[in-house]
Amino acid sequence: MIGWEDSANDSKGDLFRWTEDYLERTTYEISCPVIRDQALAPEGKTGIIISTLLDYSLVKRISEAGDYEHYKEFCTQKIINVLEQSLFPGIQELVLFSICATPLTIEKETFNSEGAITGWSFTNKIMPSENRFKKITNAVQTPIPDVYQCGQWTFSPSGLPVSIVTGKLAADQVKKNLK
Ligand SMILES: Cc1cc2nc3c(=O)[nH]c(=O)nc-3n(C[C@H](O)[C@H](O)[C@H](O)COP(=O)(O)OP(=O)(O)OC[C@H]3O[C@@H](n4cnc5c(N)ncnc54)[C@H](O)[C@@H]3O)c2cc1C
């Protein structure tokens, strides 16, 4: 499948058509938190989170054209439709409500540039953080005495495991220095 920049002639219809095609072919991560914690939904109900990757610039362009709300509704309906046709026949009728978050939402909520879902981009020529696994203990150090850091910006490649590991390493450092 060609990228949206190559297939779209800047028209709204093209971008929506490309998105529709993409949502039919992409892979989805589906999670159901109520399986772990029943208190998250009323009895007999559940919630599912369906995620896929989408280019920030595409959503930004659509937003700048004033079509953001329409686009989110379009994507939501398309994704439900894909699930209806594949994994979950009948789901369409069961949906009570849905919420759609895009890379613009993540940017607004987290200030991560371009709505990135995790730390430093692999395309950085020089990584602004420690990136050697054998030296991961360096990741928690800062130039300020007695101040340690942890989380997705402190080591690359990042993600949940690195955030947890650096949190533990930083806590260990603090404990060690308190003795
Ligand atoms: C949709 C999505 C899917 C993902 N999938 C995966 C995956 O499959 N595997 C994986 O490894 N990683 C995944 N990640 C990335 C992973 O979730 C993050 O890298 C990780 O959660 C970052 O942890 P963190 O502790 O550094 O930051 P965060 O989890 O962002 O925690 C920062 C905390 O600081 C709080 N905060 C912010 N500002 C302030 C302030 N001024 N004062 C006080 N508190 C503040 C925030 O509210 C937040 O609770 C995914 C991320 C997203 C968005």
The ligand as an SDF file (V2000), in Angstrom:
LIG
                    3D

 53 58  0  0  0  0  0  0  0  0999 V2000
   -1.1520    3.9600   22.9870 C   0  0  0  0  0  0  0  0  0  0  0  0
    0.1820    3.5540   23.5650 C   0  0  0  0  0  0  0  0  0  0  0  0
    0.6200    2.2500   23.4620 C   0  0  0  0  0  0  0  0  0  0  0  0
    1.8450    1.8560   24.0060 C   0  0  0  0  0  0  0  0  0  0  0  0
    2.2370    0.5590   23.8870 N   0  0  0  0  0  0  0  0  0  0  0  0
    3.3850    0.1800   24.4540 C   0  0  0  0  0  0  0  0  0  0  0  0
    3.7800   -1.2100   24.4150 C   0  0  0  0  0  0  0  0  0  0  0  0
    3.0650   -2.0730   23.8720 O   0  0  0  0  0  0  0  0  0  0  0  0
    4.9660   -1.5520   24.9890 N   0  0  0  0  0  0  0  0  0  0  0  0
    5.7660   -0.6320   25.6000 C   0  0  0  0  0  0  0  0  0  0  0  0
    6.8230   -1.0150   26.1200 O   0  0  0  0  0  0  0  0  0  0  0  0
    5.4240    0.6700   25.6520 N   0  0  0  0  0  0  0  0  0  0  0  0
    4.2490    1.0950   25.1000 C   0  0  0  0  0  0  0  0  0  0  0  0
    3.8910    2.4150   25.1600 N   0  0  0  0  0  0  0  0  0  0  0  0
    4.8300    3.3950   25.7440 C   0  0  0  0  0  0  0  0  0  0  0  0
    4.7980    3.3920   27.2610 C   0  0  0  0  0  0  0  0  0  0  0  0
    3.4520    3.4500   27.7010 O   0  0  0  0  0  0  0  0  0  0  0  0
    5.5610    4.6290   27.7670 C   0  0  0  0  0  0  0  0  0  0  0  0
    6.8700    4.6360   27.2280 O   0  0  0  0  0  0  0  0  0  0  0  0
    5.6570    4.6020   29.2940 C   0  0  0  0  0  0  0  0  0  0  0  0
    4.3780    4.5090   29.8870 O   0  0  0  0  0  0  0  0  0  0  0  0
    6.3330    5.8640   29.7830 C   0  0  0  0  0  0  0  0  0  0  0  0
    6.4120    5.7930   31.1860 O   0  0  0  0  0  0  0  0  0  0  0  0
    6.9250    7.0550   31.9960 P   0  0  0  0  0  0  0  0  0  0  0  0
    6.8220    6.6690   33.4340 O   0  0  0  0  0  0  0  0  0  0  0  0
    8.2350    7.5490   31.4700 O   0  0  0  0  0  0  0  0  0  0  0  0
    5.8750    8.2210   31.6400 O   0  0  0  0  0  0  0  0  0  0  0  0
    4.3040    8.2750   31.8790 P   0  0  0  0  0  0  0  0  0  0  0  0
    3.7010    6.9080   31.9670 O   0  0  0  0  0  0  0  0  0  0  0  0
    3.8140    9.2490   30.8440 O   0  0  0  0  0  0  0  0  0  0  0  0
    4.1880    8.9130   33.3310 O   0  0  0  0  0  0  0  0  0  0  0  0
    4.4200   10.2730   33.5630 C   0  0  0  0  0  0  0  0  0  0  0  0
    3.4850   10.6740   34.7030 C   0  0  0  0  0  0  0  0  0  0  0  0
    3.8200   11.9870   35.1080 O   0  0  0  0  0  0  0  0  0  0  0  0
    2.6340   12.7070   35.3070 C   0  0  0  0  0  0  0  0  0  0  0  0
    2.9680   14.1280   35.1550 N   0  0  0  0  0  0  0  0  0  0  0  0
    3.2170   14.8040   34.0210 C   0  0  0  0  0  0  0  0  0  0  0  0
    3.4970   16.0890   34.2960 N   0  0  0  0  0  0  0  0  0  0  0  0
    3.4310   16.2150   35.6260 C   0  0  0  0  0  0  0  0  0  0  0  0
    3.6270   17.2990   36.5340 C   0  0  0  0  0  0  0  0  0  0  0  0
    3.9650   18.5140   36.0990 N   0  0  0  0  0  0  0  0  0  0  0  0
    3.4840   17.0630   37.8390 N   0  0  0  0  0  0  0  0  0  0  0  0
    3.1660   15.8360   38.3100 C   0  0  0  0  0  0  0  0  0  0  0  0
    2.9660   14.7740   37.5020 N   0  0  0  0  0  0  0  0  0  0  0  0
    3.0970   14.9600   36.1970 C   0  0  0  0  0  0  0  0  0  0  0  0
    1.6870   12.1820   34.2500 C   0  0  0  0  0  0  0  0  0  0  0  0
    0.3400   12.4320   34.5950 O   0  0  0  0  0  0  0  0  0  0  0  0
    2.0200   10.6900   34.2690 C   0  0  0  0  0  0  0  0  0  0  0  0
    1.2590    9.9810   35.2260 O   0  0  0  0  0  0  0  0  0  0  0  0
    2.6550    2.8260   24.6460 C   0  0  0  0  0  0  0  0  0  0  0  0
    2.2130    4.1430   24.7770 C   0  0  0  0  0  0  0  0  0  0  0  0
    0.9770    4.5100   24.2430 C   0  0  0  0  0  0  0  0  0  0  0  0
    0.5180    5.9590   24.3950 C   0  0  0  0  0  0  0  0  0  0  0  0
  1  2  1  0
  2  3  1  0
  2 52  2  0
  3  4  2  0
  4  5  1  0
  4 50  1  0
  5  6  2  0
  6  7  1  0
  6 13  1  0
  7  8  2  0
  7  9  1  0
  9 10  1  0
 10 11  2  0
 10 12  1  0
 12 13  2  0
 13 14  1  0
 14 15  1  0
 14 50  1  0
 15 16  1  0
 16 17  1  0
 16 18  1  0
 18 19  1  0
 18 20  1  0
 20 21  1  0
 20 22  1  0
 22 23  1  0
 23 24  1  0
 24 25  2  0
 24 26  1  0
 24 27  1  0
 27 28  1  0
 28 29  2  0
 28 30  1  0
 28 31  1  0
 31 32  1  0
 32 33  1  0
 33 34  1  0
 33 48  1  0
 34 35  1  0
 35 36  1  0
 35 46  1  0
 36 37  1  0
 36 45  1  0
 37 38  2  0
 38 39  1  0
 39 40  1  0
 39 45  2  0
 40 41  1  0
 40 42  2  0
 42 43  1  0
 43 44  2  0
 44 45  1  0
 46 47  1  0
 46 48  1  0
 48 49  1  0
 50 51  2  0
 51 52  1  0
 52 53  1  0
M  END
$$$$
